[in-house]
Amino acid sequence: MNFKFQLQANVTEIDVMIPAKFHNTLIGAGGKMVQSISEDCGGVQIKFPDAKSKSDRVILIGPSDDVVKAREILLGRIWEYFINLTRFPALRCNRH
């Protein structure tokens, strides 16, 4: 069996709909947060759309288990954001 084919056989690509207003938060300063998530998830590629597009579609590419883990982390970060707003309503001020 072709080794290259074996590597590609387990590669999954999924779309995750994440509101565009959260993209910068998830990318982090200098891309550090998204790099960290990628590294923690076996090098999954995390592709955010161009900011001008206003698209919510984030693409994750990599081994199936790692892609699922990356999706959970990204969505979990958004959930944490909302939990913090609920606990600390003052954080809502001056947020865009």
C-alpha positions in Angstrom: 0.0 0.0 0.0 1.2 3.5 -0.8 2.5 5.2 2.4 1.2 8.6 1.2 -2.3 7.2 0.7 -2.2 5.8 4.2 -1.4 9.2 5.6 -4.2 10.8 3.6 -6.7 8.1 4.5 -7.1 9.4 8.1 -7.2 13.1 7.1 -10.5 14.8 7.8 -11.7 18.3 6.9 -14.6 19.9 8.8 -16.2 23.3 8.8 -17.0 24.9 12.2 -19.3 27.8 12.2 -17.8 30.4 14.6 -19.2 33.9 14.6 -16.6 36.2 12.9 -16.5 38.5 15.9 -14.7 35.8 17.9 -12.0 35.0 15.3 -9.5 37.6 16.5 -9.9 36.3 20.1 -9.4 32.7 19.0 -6.4 33.6 16.9 -4.7 35.5 19.7 -1.9 38.1 19.6 0.4 37.2 16.8 -1.5 34.0 16.2 -0.2 32.5 19.4 -3.5 31.0 20.7 -4.4 29.3 17.4 -0.8 28.0 17.1 -1.1 26.6 20.6 -4.4 24.9 19.8 -2.9 23.4 16.6 0.1 22.1 18.5 -2.0 20.6 21.2 -4.1 18.8 18.6 -1.3 17.1 16.6 -0.7 19.9 14.2 -4.2 20.3 12.9 -4.5 23.1 10.3 -6.9 25.7 11.5 -7.9 28.1 8.7 -9.8 31.3 9.6 -11.4 33.2 6.7 -10.1 36.6 5.6 -11.4 39.2 8.0 -12.9 41.2 5.1 -15.2 38.3 4.2 -17.1 38.4 7.4 -17.5 34.6 7.0 -18.1 32.4 10.1 -16.6 29.3 8.5 -13.4 28.0 10.1 -11.9 25.0 8.5 -10.1 22.3 10.4 -7.9 19.7 8.6 -6.0 16.8 10.1 -6.4 13.4 11.6 -10.0 12.7 12.7 -9.4 12.5 16.4 -7.2 15.7 16.4 -9.8 17.6 14.4 -12.5 16.7 16.8 -10.3 17.8 19.7 -9.5 21.1 18.0 -13.2 21.8 17.4 -14.0 21.1 21.1 -11.2 23.5 22.2 -12.3 26.3 19.9 -16.0 26.0 20.8 -15.0 25.6 24.5 -13.1 28.9 24.4 -16.3 30.6 23.1 -18.3 29.0 25.8 -15.8 30.3 28.4 -16.2 33.8 27.0 -20.0 33.7 27.5 -19.7 32.2 31.0 -17.3 35.0 32.0 -19.8 37.6 30.7 -22.5 36.0 32.7 -20.4 35.9 35.9 -19.0 39.4 35.4 -21.6 41.5 33.6 -19.3 44.6 33.8 -17.2 42.9 31.1 -19.9 43.7 28.6 -19.1 47.3 28.7 -17.1 48.6 25.7 -17.0 45.2 24.0 -17.5 45.1 20.2 
